[in-house]
Amino acid sequence: MMTVDNTQILNLVKHSTRKLAESDQDLHVNLQNIEEFVRNHEKFDFLNLATSNPPTILPLKFESIEQEVNIIALMDLLQIGSGWRRELHTYCDRGAADTIKFGIMSMHISGETLSSKFLQAITVNHVADFFGLPLFIDKPHESHSAITISVSHPLKPLINTIKKILNETGEKLLELRFDSFGAFCIESAKKSNQNAERFIQDLFNTFPAFRDVDVWNDNEIYILKKAQLVASDLFKRFHKENETFAFKDINKLTIFADNVIPVMLIELKMIEVKDERILNWISLKQDDIELIRLSKVYKYDLRLRAISVYVGTKIIEKFFEFGIKIESEKDCRDVYAIDVDTFLWKLGKVGENRKLDRFSVKETDFF
């Protein structure tokens, strides 16, 4: 089992993504365009979009803080399925994030406790029912067109992935004698002494679904999108009312690189793609066996996500250099990576940006 001991795990994220970005021959970081963006941030309505992501306050009734932490953390644990976006909209009329939110909320509303035992024992049928995902689809028989037969639905692999992640997490929680994922998060945050980095490292070391790390050119590349997202969401929701999640180093987080952030950075010309095959892969509408093979061999998704993290750090450096801060009635602070992440995500949902092609990776537990 991969673990990281006695180190600052966010430094691993920053150092490994920088090393990749500085050596990649196919993906180029345009530092001049980054500087121009920061100088002209008002043109992009940056400060407004960057602060337009309120805390996760769900329209649900909770009996305890543990129960609410559990729901929020489980939603972040399952922030996957972006590669199934097209199929989800076709068959369920929802995107990946809304599908996960729908499923977790459905479990809670149904009266399930979402305990460690429940997660460890959840079945394919449970996942299909709660998340509103079809298990089977009727197709005409090959020899007799008047006859239909039920076959596994195209979304069945996503159902299996959700089940696997929940089963693994529940099993580990039971092994550690925690009643719920929320209980683990509260205990871990307390032990961290308001240190988000230690909390993130604990998630990484404990649960397979948070080990968002891969190898490129013999170097381990750390991204840790979901683990950082848990820390960020729990900070946003609770830091004003519960000191357990008042992480003092929340500014050290990086952006949460998925399949949206890299595309927006390419659109903003902060990332330049030199290999046309990568652009063709991003805009792929149907199976191209050779292009998909190349994307796996040359790890296009890992490299795009990693270079996006690096660009995020350069954007933050420029905001700091120019003395641009986020101001409110009660606060005046530096721009954080979580602000840049929110801006890029929100920008991706505005107008024509929503129509931009996003790369699709189905075989992943991390985005």
N, C-alpha and C positions, 0 to 999 in steps of 0.2 A: 504494500500500500504506500502510495506517495504521500509524504508529509514534509513539512518545512519546520525546522526547529531553530530557536535562538537567532532569528533574523527578522528584518523588517520586510514583510512580504510585499508591501506596496512599492518598495524600492526595487524588488525583483520585477514587478510589472513595468515600472518606468525604465529600468536599465535594459531589460530584455527587449522591450518594444523599440527603444531608441536604437539599440544595436541592429535590429532588423531593418528599421527605417533608413539608417545611415548606410547600409550595405546593399539594399535591394536595388537591382538594376532595372526592374520593370515598373516600379512605383516610386515616384519622385515627390518629395515634399517641397512646395513652393513657399519659401519663407517670406518672399516679398508680398505675395498675395495674402498671407496670414497677417502681416503688418498692415496692409491696406484695409483688410477687413476690420481689424481692431480700431484703426484710426477712424474708419467710417461706420462704426457699429450702429450709429443712430439710423443710418439708411436702412438697416436690416431690422430695426425695432428690437435690437438685441436685449436691452435691459427689461423691456416689457415681456417679451417671450420667455426670457430666462427665469423670470420670477412668477410665471403663470402656472406653475405646477404646485397646487396646494397639497398639504399633507393628505395621506390616504385615510380619509374618514368615510367608512362604509355605512350604508343605510341599514345597519343591522343592530340588534340588541346583544350586548355582551354581559356576561355575568361576572367577569373579572378581567383584569389587564392581561393575564396570561392567555385568555381566550382570544382577545383582540390581537395580541402579538402573534399568536399562533396562526390566525387567518392571514394577516399581512405577510408573515414570513413564508407561509405555504404558497401564497400567490407568487412571491418572488422566486421560490424554489422551482416553480413550474413555469417560469418565464422562458418558454421554449415554443417551438411550433412555427417559427417564422417561415420556414421552408414549405409549410403546408398552407400558406396564405391563400393561394388560388383555390385549392380544393375546399378549404374552410368557407370561403365566401360563396363558392358554387353550391355546396351541399348544406351549409348551416347558416348562411347569411351573416356570418360573424368572422372577424379576424382572429389571429392567434391570441392576443392579449385579452380580448373580450371573451373568448372561449374559456380561457383559464379562470378569469374572474367569475364567469357564469357558473363554472363547475364547482369552485370552492364555495361560493355563496350558496349554491344549491345544496351542498352537503350541510352547511351550517343551518340553513332554513329548515331542512328536513329533520333536524334534531340530532344529527350525528355529532358526536363529541370531537371528531377528528383527532382522536387520541393516537398514541404510538401504536397500540394494538390494532386500531382500525386501519391505519396506514399500512402496517405490516401485512394485513390480511386482505386488503382491497383487491377485488377481482376485475377482470376485463369487463364483465357485465356491469359492475358498479361504475366504472369509469365511463362507459358508454352512456349509461343512464344519467348520471349526474352532470356530465359535460355536454350532453346533447349530441353525442357523436354516433353515427350509424355504424353498426358492426357488419351488416350485410347489404348487398345490393342485388336486385333481380336483373338477370341478363338472359337474352334468348338462347335457347339450346343450340349448339353448333349444328346439329343435324336436323332439328325440328324447330323452325322459327316460331311456331305457334305455342311452343312450350318454353316457359321461363324457369330458370334455376337460380337459387340463391348462392352467391359467391362472396368471399370476403370483400368488404368495402375498401376503396382506395385509402381511406383514413385509418384503417385498422393498425398500420404500423405506429401511427401517432398515439393511438389508444394504448398500445403495448408499451411505448416509451413512458407515457404518464404513469402507467401501472408500475413499471420497473422502478422509476425514481421514487414513487411513494413507498413501494415495498422495501427498497433498500434503506430509505430514510427511517421508516418505522422500525425495521430490524435493528439498525444501529442505535436508535433511541432506546429501545427495549434493552439492548445489551448494556447501555450506560445507565439504565434505570431511570429514565425520564418519562413522565406520563404523556408529554406532548412536545412537539417541536418548539412551541412557545415557551415551555418551561426551560428547555435547553437554551434558547436565545436569552432569556432573562438571566439565567445563571451565568452564562458565558459573558454577557455584558457587565454583570456585576464584577466578575473576576478580572475583566479587562481594565477596571478602574477608569471608566470613561475614555477608553482608548479604542477607537474604531479599528485600527490596524490589528490589534490583538484579537478583537472579536472576529474580524474577517479571516485571520489566520486560523482561528479555532474552527470556523465553518469549513475552511479548505481542508484542514487536517482530519476532520471528523466524517464528512459526508462526500461520497463519490460525485454527487451531482454538482458540487461546487469546485471540483478540480479542473478548472478551465485553463489548462496548460497543454501545450503541444511542442513538438520539436521541429525546428527548421534550420538547416545547415549545421546540424549537430549542437544547436543551442536550444535550451528550453525557453519557450516564449509564454509568459504569464499574462493573462487578460483579466480573469476573475470578475466577469460582468455580474453574475447573479449574487455572489457573496457581497460585493460592494453595494449592490442594489438593496439587499436586506438591511445593511448598516444605514444606508441613506434614508430609506423609507421609515425605519424605526426612529431614526434621529428626527426626521421631519415631523412625525406624528407625536412623539412623546417628549422631546427634549425640554419643552417649556413646563411640563407638568410632572416629569419623572426623571430624576437625575441619573438613573441607571443608563438611559440612552442619550444623555447629554454629552456625546462624544466631543472631546476637546480638539481632536485632530481631524475633524470632518473635512477640513480643507485639503487633506493629503490624498483624498480619493482621486481616482482618474475617471475619465468618461467611461460609460458602460457600453462598450462597443458591440454592436449587433450587426444586422444587415441594412439598417437604415442610416446610421451615422456615417459609414464610409461613402455611401452614395451621395449624401448631402455635402460631404467635404470635397468629393469629386465635382459636384455641381457648382460649388463655390470656388473651384479651381485652386484649392489648397493642396489637394492630391492630384497629381498628373499621372495618368496611366500610359506607359510607353508600349506595352504589349497589347495589341488589338484583340488578341484571343481572350484576355481578361475582360475587356469591354463586351465582347460577344457573349461571354459566359454570364455576365451580370444581366444582360438583356435577353437571356435564353427563354423562349416561350414554350418550347417543346423539347423532348428528349433528343439530345445530340450525343450519342454514345462516346464519340472521340473527345468532344469538348468536355464532357463530364469527367472522363478518364483523366484528361490533362489537369482539370481543376483539383482533382484529388491528389495526383502525383505532385503537383507544384503548389498545393495548399493555398489556393487563391483566397479562400475565406479567412484563414488564419492570418495571412499577410495583410489583407485589407483591414481586418479588425485591429491588428497590432499597429499598423502605421497610423490608424485613426487615433489610437490612444496617444501615440507620440505627438501627433498634430494637436491634440487637446492640450498637452502640456505646454506646447509652444504658444498656443493661444493665451493660456493663463499667464505665461511669462510676459507676453506683450501687454496684456491688461495691467499687470503689476508695474511694468516699466513705465507705462504712460499715466499711471496714477488714477486709472478709471475704477471707480468703486460702485457697489450696489448700495443705494441709499433708500431708507424708509423712515417713517416717523420715529421709530424706536431704535434704528440701527444704521450703521454705516460700515461696510466691510469690503474686503477684497472680493473679486470675482473668483468663484470656486469652479472646479471641474464639473461638479454636479449642475452648476448653472449653465455651463457650455453644453452639457449633455441635454438638459431640458430644452435649451434654445434650438439645438439641431433637430431634436425629436419633434418639437412643435413646428418648426419650419418645414419639416417633411410632411406635415399634415395640411399645409396651407396651399390653396389654389392648385396650380399646375404641378407643384412638387409632389402631390399625392399620386400623380400618374407616372412619376419616375420609376424606371425599372429597378428592382432590388434583387440582389442575388439570392438564390434559393438553395439551402442545404437541408435536406431532410434527416440525414443521419447524424444528428447532434443532440446532446443533452444540455447545451449551453446557451442557445439563443433561438 
